[in-house]
């Protein structure tokens, strides 16, 4: 019927469970490791937001990178002097 039982495996209550190939096992463990690295990376980045300890918009205190209000004041004063 389904695929021949000549390859072997483990039989339990009349059902034969085939053995995994080596590359399936290695690929599964590798992808599992990638998944957990990604989960821990995202937990490091967004864990406080997920747990409700801070809001998503509170994370980047100042987007100006040193160009705050003093930059706006100096540009407006220089344009008004012309």
mmCIF file of the N, C-alpha and C atoms, coordinates in Angstrom:
data_MODEL
# 
_entry.id   MODEL 
# 
loop_
_atom_site.group_PDB 
_atom_site.id 
_atom_site.type_symbol 
_atom_site.label_atom_id 
_atom_site.label_alt_id 
_atom_site.label_comp_id 
_atom_site.label_asym_id 
_atom_site.label_entity_id 
_atom_site.label_seq_id 
_atom_site.pdbx_PDB_ins_code 
_atom_site.Cartn_x 
_atom_site.Cartn_y 
_atom_site.Cartn_z 
_atom_site.occupancy 
_atom_site.B_iso_or_equiv 
_atom_site.pdbx_formal_charge 
_atom_site.auth_seq_id 
_atom_site.auth_comp_id 
_atom_site.auth_asym_id 
_atom_site.auth_atom_id 
_atom_site.pdbx_PDB_model_num 
ATOM 1   N N  . UNK A 1 1  ? 0.797  -1.177 0.000  1.00 0.00 ? 1  UNK A N  1 
ATOM 2   C CA . UNK A 1 1  ? 0.000  0.000  0.000  1.00 0.00 ? 1  UNK A CA 1 
ATOM 3   C C  . UNK A 1 1  ? 0.846  1.250  0.000  1.00 0.00 ? 1  UNK A C  1 
ATOM 4   N N  . UNK A 1 2  ? 1.434  1.604  1.094  1.00 0.00 ? 2  UNK A N  1 
ATOM 5   C CA . UNK A 1 2  ? 2.004  2.924  1.221  1.00 0.00 ? 2  UNK A CA 1 
ATOM 6   C C  . UNK A 1 2  ? 3.469  3.041  0.964  1.00 0.00 ? 2  UNK A C  1 
ATOM 7   N N  . UNK A 1 3  ? 4.323  2.285  0.932  1.00 0.00 ? 3  UNK A N  1 
ATOM 8   C CA . UNK A 1 3  ? 5.680  2.697  0.633  1.00 0.00 ? 3  UNK A CA 1 
ATOM 9   C C  . UNK A 1 3  ? 6.688  1.633  0.970  1.00 0.00 ? 3  UNK A C  1 
ATOM 10  N N  . UNK A 1 4  ? 6.280  0.471  1.228  1.00 0.00 ? 4  UNK A N  1 
ATOM 11  C CA . UNK A 1 4  ? 7.235  -0.609 1.435  1.00 0.00 ? 4  UNK A CA 1 
ATOM 12  C C  . UNK A 1 4  ? 7.875  -0.547 2.801  1.00 0.00 ? 4  UNK A C  1 
ATOM 13  N N  . UNK A 1 5  ? 7.947  -1.652 3.478  1.00 0.00 ? 5  UNK A N  1 
ATOM 14  C CA . UNK A 1 5  ? 8.512  -1.685 4.813  1.00 0.00 ? 5  UNK A CA 1 
ATOM 15  C C  . UNK A 1 5  ? 9.931  -2.192 4.840  1.00 0.00 ? 5  UNK A C  1 
ATOM 16  N N  . UNK A 1 6  ? 10.632 -2.144 3.745  1.00 0.00 ? 6  UNK A N  1 
ATOM 17  C CA . UNK A 1 6  ? 11.975 -2.698 3.675  1.00 0.00 ? 6  UNK A CA 1 
ATOM 18  C C  . UNK A 1 6  ? 13.026 -1.778 4.277  1.00 0.00 ? 6  UNK A C  1 
ATOM 19  N N  . UNK A 1 7  ? 12.677 -0.524 4.565  1.00 0.00 ? 7  UNK A N  1 
ATOM 20  C CA . UNK A 1 7  ? 13.672 0.428  5.047  1.00 0.00 ? 7  UNK A CA 1 
ATOM 21  C C  . UNK A 1 7  ? 13.871 0.376  6.546  1.00 0.00 ? 7  UNK A C  1 
ATOM 22  N N  . UNK A 1 8  ? 13.029 -0.286 7.255  1.00 0.00 ? 8  UNK A N  1 
ATOM 23  C CA . UNK A 1 8  ? 13.179 -0.424 8.695  1.00 0.00 ? 8  UNK A CA 1 
ATOM 24  C C  . UNK A 1 8  ? 12.581 0.746  9.437  1.00 0.00 ? 8  UNK A C  1 
ATOM 25  N N  . UNK A 1 9  ? 12.602 0.627  10.735 1.00 0.00 ? 9  UNK A N  1 
ATOM 26  C CA . UNK A 1 9  ? 12.043 1.653  11.588 1.00 0.00 ? 9  UNK A CA 1 
ATOM 27  C C  . UNK A 1 9  ? 11.639 1.014  12.896 1.00 0.00 ? 9  UNK A C  1 
ATOM 28  N N  . UNK A 1 10 ? 10.899 1.750  13.667 1.00 0.00 ? 10 UNK A N  1 
ATOM 29  C CA . UNK A 1 10 ? 10.438 1.264  14.951 1.00 0.00 ? 10 UNK A CA 1 
ATOM 30  C C  . UNK A 1 10 ? 8.948  0.989  14.849 1.00 0.00 ? 10 UNK A C  1 
ATOM 31  N N  . UNK A 1 11 ? 8.530  -0.218 15.225 1.00 0.00 ? 11 UNK A N  1 
ATOM 32  C CA . UNK A 1 11 ? 7.122  -0.579 15.159 1.00 0.00 ? 11 UNK A CA 1 
ATOM 33  C C  . UNK A 1 11 ? 6.512  -0.501 16.537 1.00 0.00 ? 11 UNK A C  1 
ATOM 34  N N  . UNK A 1 12 ? 5.365  0.196  16.614 1.00 0.00 ? 12 UNK A N  1 
ATOM 35  C CA . UNK A 1 12 ? 4.651  0.338  17.877 1.00 0.00 ? 12 UNK A CA 1 
ATOM 36  C C  . UNK A 1 12 ? 3.173  0.171  17.599 1.00 0.00 ? 12 UNK A C  1 
ATOM 37  N N  . UNK A 1 13 ? 2.571  -0.847 18.193 1.00 0.00 ? 13 UNK A N  1 
ATOM 38  C CA . UNK A 1 13 ? 1.144  -1.159 18.044 1.00 0.00 ? 13 UNK A CA 1 
ATOM 39  C C  . UNK A 1 13 ? 0.726  -1.241 16.573 1.00 0.00 ? 13 UNK A C  1 
ATOM 40  N N  . UNK A 1 14 ? 1.545  -1.904 15.763 1.00 0.00 ? 14 UNK A N  1 
ATOM 41  C CA . UNK A 1 14 ? 1.216  -2.120 14.371 1.00 0.00 ? 14 UNK A CA 1 
ATOM 42  C C  . UNK A 1 14 ? 1.582  -0.980 13.428 1.00 0.00 ? 14 UNK A C  1 
ATOM 43  N N  . UNK A 1 15 ? 2.092  0.120  13.941 1.00 0.00 ? 15 UNK A N  1 
ATOM 44  C CA . UNK A 1 15 ? 2.477  1.247  13.092 1.00 0.00 ? 15 UNK A CA 1 
ATOM 45  C C  . UNK A 1 15 ? 3.991  1.358  13.092 1.00 0.00 ? 15 UNK A C  1 
ATOM 46  N N  . UNK A 1 16 ? 4.597  1.414  11.920 1.00 0.00 ? 16 UNK A N  1 
ATOM 47  C CA . UNK A 1 16 ? 6.043  1.515  11.809 1.00 0.00 ? 16 UNK A CA 1 
ATOM 48  C C  . UNK A 1 16 ? 6.442  2.969  11.603 1.00 0.00 ? 16 UNK A C  1 
ATOM 49  N N  . UNK A 1 17 ? 7.228  3.494  12.528 1.00 0.00 ? 17 UNK A N  1 
ATOM 50  C CA . UNK A 1 17 ? 7.725  4.863  12.450 1.00 0.00 ? 17 UNK A CA 1 
ATOM 51  C C  . UNK A 1 17 ? 9.100  4.803  11.787 1.00 0.00 ? 17 UNK A C  1 
ATOM 52  N N  . UNK A 1 18 ? 9.262  5.435  10.623 1.00 0.00 ? 18 UNK A N  1 
ATOM 53  C CA . UNK A 1 18 ? 10.552 5.360  9.930  1.00 0.00 ? 18 UNK A CA 1 
ATOM 54  C C  . UNK A 1 18 ? 11.635 6.143  10.676 1.00 0.00 ? 18 UNK A C  1 
ATOM 55  N N  . UNK A 1 19 ? 12.870 5.720  10.483 1.00 0.00 ? 19 UNK A N  1 
ATOM 56  C CA . UNK A 1 19 ? 14.011 6.426  11.076 1.00 0.00 ? 19 UNK A CA 1 
ATOM 57  C C  . UNK A 1 19 ? 14.284 7.707  10.292 1.00 0.00 ? 19 UNK A C  1 
ATOM 58  N N  . UNK A 1 20 ? 14.718 8.732  11.002 1.00 0.00 ? 20 UNK A N  1 
ATOM 59  C CA . UNK A 1 20 ? 15.071 10.001 10.350 1.00 0.00 ? 20 UNK A CA 1 
ATOM 60  C C  . UNK A 1 20 ? 16.394 9.855  9.619  1.00 0.00 ? 20 UNK A C  1 
ATOM 61  N N  . UNK A 1 21 ? 16.499 10.612 8.532  1.00 0.00 ? 21 UNK A N  1 
ATOM 62  C CA . UNK A 1 21 ? 17.789 10.699 7.869  1.00 0.00 ? 21 UNK A CA 1 
ATOM 63  C C  . UNK A 1 21 ? 18.637 11.693 8.641  1.00 0.00 ? 21 UNK A C  1 
ATOM 64  N N  . UNK A 1 22 ? 19.932 11.549 8.525  1.00 0.00 ? 22 UNK A N  1 
ATOM 65  C CA . UNK A 1 22 ? 20.862 12.399 9.294  1.00 0.00 ? 22 UNK A CA 1 
ATOM 66  C C  . UNK A 1 22 ? 20.670 13.884 8.974  1.00 0.00 ? 22 UNK A C  1 
ATOM 67  N N  . UNK A 1 23 ? 20.485 14.231 7.699  1.00 0.00 ? 23 UNK A N  1 
ATOM 68  C CA . UNK A 1 23 ? 20.379 15.632 7.344  1.00 0.00 ? 23 UNK A CA 1 
ATOM 69  C C  . UNK A 1 23 ? 19.084 16.255 7.874  1.00 0.00 ? 23 UNK A C  1 
ATOM 70  N N  . UNK A 1 24 ? 18.019 15.444 8.018  1.00 0.00 ? 24 UNK A N  1 
ATOM 71  C CA . UNK A 1 24 ? 16.796 15.960 8.619  1.00 0.00 ? 24 UNK A CA 1 
ATOM 72  C C  . UNK A 1 24 ? 17.032 16.361 10.070 1.00 0.00 ? 24 UNK A C  1 
ATOM 73  N N  . UNK A 1 25 ? 17.749 15.536 10.795 1.00 0.00 ? 25 UNK A N  1 
ATOM 74  C CA . UNK A 1 25 ? 18.030 15.815 12.201 1.00 0.00 ? 25 UNK A CA 1 
ATOM 75  C C  . UNK A 1 25 ? 18.912 17.048 12.347 1.00 0.00 ? 25 UNK A C  1 
ATOM 76  N N  . UNK A 1 26 ? 19.964 17.133 11.541 1.00 0.00 ? 26 UNK A N  1 
ATOM 77  C CA . UNK A 1 26 ? 20.883 18.273 11.620 1.00 0.00 ? 26 UNK A CA 1 
ATOM 78  C C  . UNK A 1 26 ? 20.173 19.565 11.209 1.00 0.00 ? 26 UNK A C  1 
ATOM 79  N N  . UNK A 1 27 ? 19.400 19.516 10.126 1.00 0.00 ? 27 UNK A N  1 
ATOM 80  C CA . UNK A 1 27 ? 18.683 20.705 9.671  1.00 0.00 ? 27 UNK A CA 1 
ATOM 81  C C  . UNK A 1 27 ? 17.650 21.149 10.705 1.00 0.00 ? 27 UNK A C  1 
ATOM 82  N N  . UNK A 1 28 ? 16.966 20.206 11.323 1.00 0.00 ? 28 UNK A N  1 
ATOM 83  C CA . UNK A 1 28 ? 15.978 20.538 12.350 1.00 0.00 ? 28 UNK A CA 1 
ATOM 84  C C  . UNK A 1 28 ? 16.613 21.204 13.554 1.00 0.00 ? 28 UNK A C  1 
ATOM 85  N N  . UNK A 1 29 ? 17.743 20.685 14.005 1.00 0.00 ? 29 UNK A N  1 
ATOM 86  C CA . UNK A 1 29 ? 18.431 21.288 15.150 1.00 0.00 ? 29 UNK A CA 1 
ATOM 87  C C  . UNK A 1 29 ? 18.983 22.671 14.795 1.00 0.00 ? 29 UNK A C  1 
ATOM 88  N N  . UNK A 1 30 ? 19.489 22.818 13.575 1.00 0.00 ? 30 UNK A N  1 
ATOM 89  C CA . UNK A 1 30 ? 20.002 24.119 13.144 1.00 0.00 ? 30 UNK A CA 1 
ATOM 90  C C  . UNK A 1 30 ? 18.908 25.170 13.073 1.00 0.00 ? 30 UNK A C  1 
ATOM 91  N N  . UNK A 1 31 ? 17.773 24.816 12.473 1.00 0.00 ? 31 UNK A N  1 
ATOM 92  C CA . UNK A 1 31 ? 16.663 25.757 12.392 1.00 0.00 ? 31 UNK A CA 1 
ATOM 93  C C  . UNK A 1 31 ? 16.078 26.064 13.773 1.00 0.00 ? 31 UNK A C  1 
ATOM 94  N N  . UNK A 1 32 ? 16.084 25.096 14.651 1.00 0.00 ? 32 UNK A N  1 
ATOM 95  C CA . UNK A 1 32 ? 15.632 25.328 16.024 1.00 0.00 ? 32 UNK A CA 1 
ATOM 96  C C  . UNK A 1 32 ? 16.553 26.327 16.721 1.00 0.00 ? 32 UNK A C  1 
ATOM 97  N N  . UNK A 1 33 ? 17.847 26.199 16.518 1.00 0.00 ? 33 UNK A N  1 
ATOM 98  C CA . UNK A 1 33 ? 18.796 27.135 17.113 1.00 0.00 ? 33 UNK A CA 1 
ATOM 99  C C  . UNK A 1 33 ? 18.591 28.545 16.568 1.00 0.00 ? 33 UNK A C  1 
ATOM 100 N N  . UNK A 1 34 ? 18.387 28.668 15.250 1.00 0.00 ? 34 UNK A N  1 
ATOM 101 C CA . UNK A 1 34 ? 18.130 29.984 14.652 1.00 0.00 ? 34 UNK A CA 1 
ATOM 102 C C  . UNK A 1 34 ? 16.870 30.594 15.250 1.00 0.00 ? 34 UNK A C  1 
ATOM 103 N N  . UNK A 1 35 ? 15.832 29.792 15.409 1.00 0.00 ? 35 UNK A N  1 
ATOM 104 C CA . UNK A 1 35 ? 14.583 30.288 15.982 1.00 0.00 ? 35 UNK A CA 1 
ATOM 105 C C  . UNK A 1 35 ? 14.798 30.827 17.391 1.00 0.00 ? 35 UNK A C  1 
ATOM 106 N N  . UNK A 1 36 ? 15.504 30.082 18.237 1.00 0.00 ? 36 UNK A N  1 
ATOM 107 C CA . UNK A 1 36 ? 15.709 30.536 19.623 1.00 0.00 ? 36 UNK A CA 1 
ATOM 108 C C  . UNK A 1 36 ? 16.615 31.752 19.681 1.00 0.00 ? 36 UNK A C  1 
ATOM 109 N N  . UNK A 1 37 ? 17.638 31.841 18.819 1.00 0.00 ? 37 UNK A N  1 
ATOM 110 C CA . UNK A 1 37 ? 18.458 33.059 18.779 1.00 0.00 ? 37 UNK A CA 1 
ATOM 111 C C  . UNK A 1 37 ? 17.601 34.261 18.408 1.00 0.00 ? 37 UNK A C  1 
ATOM 112 N N  . UNK A 1 38 ? 16.687 34.082 17.457 1.00 0.00 ? 38 UNK A N  1 
ATOM 113 C CA . UNK A 1 38 ? 15.807 35.174 17.048 1.00 0.00 ? 38 UNK A CA 1 
ATOM 114 C C  . UNK A 1 38 ? 14.860 35.561 18.188 1.00 0.00 ? 38 UNK A C  1 
ATOM 115 N N  . UNK A 1 39 ? 14.290 34.580 18.879 1.00 0.00 ? 39 UNK A N  1 
ATOM 116 C CA . UNK A 1 39 ? 13.382 34.859 19.998 1.00 0.00 ? 39 UNK A CA 1 
ATOM 117 C C  . UNK A 1 39 ? 14.111 35.643 21.086 1.00 0.00 ? 39 UNK A C  1 
ATOM 118 N N  . UNK A 1 40 ? 15.315 35.228 21.446 1.00 0.00 ? 40 UNK A N  1 
ATOM 119 C CA . UNK A 1 40 ? 16.063 35.924 22.499 1.00 0.00 ? 40 UNK A CA 1 
ATOM 120 C C  . UNK A 1 40 ? 16.514 37.307 22.050 1.00 0.00 ? 40 UNK A C  1 
ATOM 121 N N  . UNK A 1 41 ? 16.858 37.471 20.776 1.00 0.00 ? 41 UNK A N  1 
ATOM 122 C CA . UNK A 1 41 ? 17.234 38.778 20.254 1.00 0.00 ? 41 UNK A CA 1 
ATOM 123 C C  . UNK A 1 41 ? 16.048 39.734 20.328 1.00 0.00 ? 41 UNK A C  1 
ATOM 124 N N  . UNK A 1 42 ? 14.863 39.278 19.889 1.00 0.00 ? 42 UNK A N  1 
ATOM 125 C CA . UNK A 1 42 ? 13.682 40.132 19.938 1.00 0.00 ? 42 UNK A CA 1 
ATOM 126 C C  . UNK A 1 42 ? 13.273 40.408 21.386 1.00 0.00 ? 42 UNK A C  1 
ATOM 127 N N  . UNK A 1 43 ? 13.464 39.450 22.283 1.00 0.00 ? 43 UNK A N  1 
ATOM 128 C CA . UNK A 1 43 ? 13.154 39.688 23.697 1.00 0.00 ? 43 UNK A CA 1 
ATOM 129 C C  . UNK A 1 43 ? 14.081 40.760 24.263 1.00 0.00 ? 43 UNK A C  1 
ATOM 130 N N  . UNK A 1 44 ? 15.327 40.748 23.847 1.00 0.00 ? 44 UNK A N  1 
ATOM 131 C CA . UNK A 1 44 ? 16.265 41.776 24.292 1.00 0.00 ? 44 UNK A CA 1 
ATOM 132 C C  . UNK A 1 44 ? 15.844 43.140 23.765 1.00 0.00 ? 44 UNK A C  1 
ATOM 133 N N  . UNK A 1 45 ? 15.410 43.199 22.511 1.00 0.00 ? 45 UNK A N  1 
ATOM 134 C CA . UNK A 1 45 ? 15.038 44.464 21.893 1.00 0.00 ? 45 UNK A CA 1 
ATOM 135 C C  . UNK A 1 45 ? 13.690 44.979 22.379 1.00 0.00 ? 45 UNK A C  1 
ATOM 136 N N  . UNK A 1 46 ? 12.684 44.113 22.492 1.00 0.00 ? 46 UNK A N  1 
ATOM 137 C CA . UNK A 1 46 ? 11.315 44.532 22.751 1.00 0.00 ? 46 UNK A CA 1 
ATOM 138 C C  . UNK A 1 46 ? 10.703 43.933 24.009 1.00 0.00 ? 46 UNK A C  1 
ATOM 139 N N  . UNK A 1 47 ? 11.493 43.329 24.850 1.00 0.00 ? 47 UNK A N  1 
ATOM 140 C CA . UNK A 1 47 ? 10.954 42.650 26.025 1.00 0.00 ? 47 UNK A CA 1 
ATOM 141 C C  . UNK A 1 47 ? 10.210 43.562 26.978 1.00 0.00 ? 47 UNK A C  1 
ATOM 142 N N  . UNK A 1 48 ? 10.730 44.753 27.232 1.00 0.00 ? 48 UNK A N  1 
ATOM 143 C CA . UNK A 1 48 ? 10.077 45.679 28.160 1.00 0.00 ? 48 UNK A CA 1 
ATOM 144 C C  . UNK A 1 48 ? 8.728  46.134 27.613 1.00 0.00 ? 48 UNK A C  1 
ATOM 145 N N  . UNK A 1 49 ? 8.631  46.323 26.314 1.00 0.00 ? 49 UNK A N  1 
ATOM 146 C CA . UNK A 1 49 ? 7.358  46.718 25.702 1.00 0.00 ? 49 UNK A CA 1 
ATOM 147 C C  . UNK A 1 49 ? 6.370  45.573 25.795 1.00 0.00 ? 49 UNK A C  1 
ATOM 148 N N  . UNK A 1 50 ? 6.828  44.358 25.528 1.00 0.00 ? 50 UNK A N  1 
ATOM 149 C CA . UNK A 1 50 ? 5.958  43.194 25.582 1.00 0.00 ? 50 UNK A CA 1 
ATOM 150 C C  . UNK A 1 50 ? 5.411  42.969 26.988 1.00 0.00 ? 50 UNK A C  1 
ATOM 151 N N  . UNK A 1 51 ? 6.235  43.206 27.996 1.00 0.00 ? 51 UNK A N  1 
ATOM 152 C CA . UNK A 1 51 ? 5.806  43.020 29.379 1.00 0.00 ? 51 UNK A CA 1 
ATOM 153 C C  . UNK A 1 51 ? 5.064  44.234 29.936 1.00 0.00 ? 51 UNK A C  1 
ATOM 154 N N  . UNK A 1 52 ? 4.958  45.292 29.162 1.00 0.00 ? 52 UNK A N  1 
ATOM 155 C CA . UNK A 1 52 ? 4.233  46.478 29.598 1.00 0.00 ? 52 UNK A CA 1 
ATOM 156 C C  . UNK A 1 52 ? 5.035  47.390 30.503 1.00 0.00 ? 52 UNK A C  1 
ATOM 157 N N  . UNK A 1 53 ? 6.349  47.253 30.530 1.00 0.00 ? 53 UNK A N  1 
ATOM 158 C CA . UNK A 1 53 ? 7.183  48.081 31.395 1.00 0.00 ? 53 UNK A CA 1 
ATOM 159 C C  . UNK A 1 53 ? 7.472  49.450 30.783 1.00 0.00 ? 53 UNK A C  1 
ATOM 160 N N  . UNK A 1 54 ? 7.321  49.583 29.480 1.00 0.00 ? 54 UNK A N  1 
ATOM 161 C CA . UNK A 1 54 ? 7.450  50.886 28.827 1.00 0.00 ? 54 UNK A CA 1 
ATOM 162 C C  . UNK A 1 54 ? 6.648  50.861 27.539 1.00 0.00 ? 54 UNK A C  1 
ATOM 163 N N  . UNK A 1 55 ? 6.358  52.048 27.032 1.00 0.00 ? 55 UNK A N  1 
ATOM 164 C CA . UNK A 1 55 ? 5.598  52.172 25.791 1.00 0.00 ? 55 UNK A CA 1 
ATOM 165 C C  . UNK A 1 55 ? 6.553  52.113 24.601 1.00 0.00 ? 55 UNK A C  1 
ATOM 166 N N  . UNK A 1 56 ? 6.085  51.646 23.444 1.00 0.00 ? 56 UNK A N  1 
ATOM 167 C CA . UNK A 1 56 ? 6.957  51.562 22.272 1.00 0.00 ? 56 UNK A CA 1 
ATOM 168 C C  . UNK A 1 56 ? 7.532  52.905 21.855 1.00 0.00 ? 56 UNK A C  1 
ATOM 169 N N  . UNK A 1 57 ? 6.793  53.987 22.071 1.00 0.00 ? 57 UNK A N  1 
ATOM 170 C CA . UNK A 1 57 ? 7.251  55.304 21.652 1.00 0.00 ? 57 UNK A CA 1 
ATOM 171 C C  . UNK A 1 57 ? 8.181  55.949 22.661 1.00 0.00 ? 57 UNK A C  1 
ATOM 172 N N  . UNK A 1 58 ? 8.425  55.296 23.814 1.00 0.00 ? 58 UNK A N  1 
ATOM 173 C CA . UNK A 1 58 ? 9.323  55.835 24.830 1.00 0.00 ? 58 UNK A CA 1 
ATOM 174 C C  . UNK A 1 58 ? 10.763 55.392 24.639 1.00 0.00 ? 58 UNK A C  1 
ATOM 175 N N  . UNK A 1 59 ? 11.061 54.572 23.663 1.00 0.00 ? 59 UNK A N  1 
ATOM 176 C CA . UNK A 1 59 ? 12.367 53.948 23.551 1.00 0.00 ? 59 UNK A CA 1 
ATOM 177 C C  . UNK A 1 59 ? 13.489 54.804 23.022 1.00 0.00 ? 59 UNK A C  1 
ATOM 178 N N  . UNK A 1 60 ? 13.199 55.846 22.256 1.00 0.00 ? 60 UNK A N  1 
ATOM 179 C CA . UNK A 1 60 ? 14.257 56.599 21.594 1.00 0.00 ? 60 UNK A CA 1 
ATOM 180 C C  . UNK A 1 60 ? 14.234 58.038 22.071 1.00 0.00 ? 60 UNK A C  1 
ATOM 181 N N  . UNK A 1 61 ? 14.578 58.272 23.286 1.00 0.00 ? 61 UNK A N  1 
ATOM 182 C CA . UNK A 1 61 ? 14.429 59.557 23.958 1.00 0.00 ? 61 UNK A CA 1 
ATOM 183 C C  . UNK A 1 61 ? 14.443 60.767 23.026 1.00 0.00 ? 61 UNK A C  1 
ATOM 184 N N  . UNK A 1 62 ? 15.467 60.893 22.173 1.00 0.00 ? 62 UNK A N  1 
ATOM 185 C CA . UNK A 1 62 ? 15.598 62.089 21.361 1.00 0.00 ? 62 UNK A CA 1 
ATOM 186 C C  . UNK A 1 62 ? 16.073 61.697 19.966 1.00 0.00 ? 62 UNK A C  1 
ATOM 187 N N  . UNK A 1 63 ? 15.314 62.042 18.964 1.00 0.00 ? 63 UNK A N  1 
ATOM 188 C CA . UNK A 1 63 ? 15.679 61.713 17.583 1.00 0.00 ? 63 UNK A CA 1 
ATOM 189 C C  . UNK A 1 63 ? 16.543 62.774 16.920 1.00 0.00 ? 63 UNK A C  1 
ATOM 190 N N  . UNK A 1 64 ? 16.823 63.852 17.622 1.00 0.00 ? 64 UNK A N  1 
ATOM 191 C CA . UNK A 1 64 ? 17.495 64.971 16.968 1.00 0.00 ? 64 UNK A CA 1 
ATOM 192 C C  . UNK A 1 64 ? 18.990 64.757 16.776 1.00 0.00 ? 64 UNK A C  1 
ATOM 193 N N  . UNK A 1 65 ? 19.593 63.858 17.527 1.00 0.00 ? 65 UNK A N  1 
ATOM 194 C CA . UNK A 1 65 ? 21.026 63.563 17.418 1.00 0.00 ? 65 UNK A CA 1 
ATOM 195 C C  . UNK A 1 65 ? 21.875 64.823 17.560 1.00 0.00 ? 65 UNK A C  1 
ATOM 196 N N  . UNK A 1 66 ? 21.563 65.641 18.566 1.00 0.00 ? 66 UNK A N  1 
ATOM 197 C CA . UNK A 1 66 ? 22.356 66.831 18.817 1.00 0.00 ? 66 UNK A CA 1 
ATOM 198 C C  . UNK A 1 66 ? 21.879 68.060 18.091 1.00 0.00 ? 66 UNK A C  1 
ATOM 199 N N  . UNK A 1 67 ? 20.809 67.959 17.340 1.00 0.00 ? 67 UNK A N  1 
ATOM 200 C CA . UNK A 1 67 ? 20.270 69.117 16.622 1.00 0.00 ? 67 UNK A CA 1 
ATOM 201 C C  . UNK A 1 67 ? 18.923 69.484 17.237 1.00 0.00 ? 67 UNK A C  1 
ATOM 202 N N  . UNK A 1 68 ? 18.966 69.947 18.456 1.00 0.00 ? 68 UNK A N  1 
ATOM 203 C CA . UNK A 1 68 ? 17.742 70.266 19.180 1.00 0.00 ? 68 UNK A CA 1 
ATOM 204 C C  . UNK A 1 68 ? 17.223 71.641 18.846 1.00 0.00 ? 68 UNK A C  1 
ATOM 205 N N  . UNK A 1 69 ? 16.623 72.295 19.836 1.00 0.00 ? 69 UNK A N  1 
ATOM 206 C CA . UNK A 1 69 ? 15.999 73.599 19.648 1.00 0.00 ? 69 UNK A CA 1 
ATOM 207 C C  . UNK A 1 69 ? 17.030 74.687 19.349 1.00 0.00 ? 69 UNK A C  1 
ATOM 208 N N  . UNK A 1 70 ? 18.244 74.499 19.838 1.00 0.00 ? 70 UNK A N  1 
ATOM 209 C CA . UNK A 1 70 ? 19.258 75.523 19.557 1.00 0.00 ? 70 UNK A CA 1 
ATOM 210 C C  . UNK A 1 70 ? 19.558 75.605 18.061 1.00 0.00 ? 70 UNK A C  1 
ATOM 211 N N  . UNK A 1 71 ? 19.427 74.489 17.348 1.00 0.00 ? 71 UNK A N  1 
ATOM 212 C CA . UNK A 1 71 ? 19.632 74.485 15.898 1.00 0.00 ? 71 UNK A CA 1 
ATOM 213 C C  . UNK A 1 71 ? 18.513 75.273 15.210 1.00 0.00 ? 71 UNK A C  1 
ATOM 214 N N  . UNK A 1 72 ? 17.283 75.059 15.672 1.00 0.00 ? 72 UNK A N  1 
ATOM 215 C CA . UNK A 1 72 ? 16.158 75.781 15.086 1.00 0.00 ? 72 UNK A CA 1 
ATOM 216 C C  . UNK A 1 72 ? 16.282 77.282 15.344 1.00 0.00 ? 72 UNK A C  1 
ATOM 217 N N  . UNK A 1 73 ? 16.716 77.648 16.553 1.00 0.00 ? 73 UNK A N  1 
ATOM 218 C CA . UNK A 1 73 ? 16.846 79.057 16.901 1.00 0.00 ? 73 UNK A CA 1 
ATOM 219 C C  . UNK A 1 73 ? 17.946 79.722 16.072 1.00 0.00 ? 73 UNK A C  1 
ATOM 220 N N  . UNK A 1 74 ? 19.051 79.037 15.865 1.00 0.00 ? 74 UNK A N  1 
ATOM 221 C CA . UNK A 1 74 ? 20.146 79.628 15.102 1.00 0.00 ? 74 UNK A CA 1 
ATOM 222 C C  . UNK A 1 74 ? 19.781 79.752 13.620 1.00 0.00 ? 74 UNK A C  1 
ATOM 223 N N  . UNK A 1 75 ? 19.023 78.799 13.091 1.00 0.00 ? 75 UNK A N  1 
ATOM 224 C CA . UNK A 1 75 ? 18.640 78.888 11.679 1.00 0.00 ? 75 UNK A CA 1 
ATOM 225 C C  . UNK A 1 75 ? 17.604 79.979 11.466 1.00 0.00 ? 75 UNK A C  1 
ATOM 226 N N  . UNK A 1 76 ? 16.694 80.170 12.426 1.00 0.00 ? 76 UNK A N  1 
ATOM 227 C CA . UNK A 1 76 ? 15.702 81.220 12.259 1.00 0.00 ? 76 UNK A CA 1 
ATOM 228 C C  . UNK A 1 76 ? 16.321 82.597 12.433 1.00 0.00 ? 76 UNK A C  1 
ATOM 229 N N  . UNK A 1 77 ? 17.320 82.729 13.310 1.00 0.00 ? 77 UNK A N  1 
ATOM 230 C CA . UNK A 1 77 ? 17.954 84.032 13.501 1.00 0.00 ? 77 UNK A CA 1 
ATOM 231 C C  . UNK A 1 77 ? 18.830 84.383 12.298 1.00 0.00 ? 77 UNK A C  1 
ATOM 232 N N  . UNK A 1 78 ? 19.456 83.380 11.677 1.00 0.00 ? 78 UNK A N  1 
ATOM 233 C CA . UNK A 1 78 ? 20.307 83.658 10.529 1.00 0.00 ? 78 UNK A CA 1 
ATOM 234 C C  . UNK A 1 78 ? 19.450 84.028 9.317  1.00 0.00 ? 78 UNK A C  1 
ATOM 235 N N  . UNK A 1 79 ? 18.254 83.434 9.196  1.00 0.00 ? 79 UNK A N  1 
ATOM 236 C CA . UNK A 1 79 ? 17.400 83.770 8.070  1.00 0.00 ? 79 UNK A CA 1 
ATOM 237 C C  . UNK A 1 79 ? 16.756 85.140 8.245  1.00 0.00 ? 79 UNK A C  1 
ATOM 238 N N  . UNK A 1 80 ? 16.521 85.533 9.499  1.00 0.00 ? 80 UNK A N  1 
ATOM 239 C CA . UNK A 1 80 ? 15.903 86.848 9.717  1.00 0.00 ? 80 UNK A CA 1 
ATOM 240 C C  . UNK A 1 80 ? 16.917 87.974 9.549  1.00 0.00 ? 80 UNK A C  1 
ATOM 241 N N  . UNK A 1 81 ? 18.223 87.700 9.655  1.00 0.00 ? 81 UNK A N  1 
ATOM 242 C CA . UNK A 1 81 ? 19.237 88.734 9.524  1.00 0.00 ? 81 UNK A CA 1 
ATOM 243 C C  . UNK A 1 81 ? 19.518 89.063 8.074  1.00 0.00 ? 81 UNK A C  1 
ATOM 244 N N  . UNK A 1 82 ? 19.088 88.235 7.136  1.00 0.00 ? 82 UNK A N  1 
ATOM 245 C CA . UNK A 1 82 ? 19.357 88.507 5.719  1.00 0.00 ? 82 UNK A CA 1 
ATOM 246 C C  . UNK A 1 82 ? 18.407 89.474 5.176  1.00 0.00 ? 82 UNK A C  1 
# 
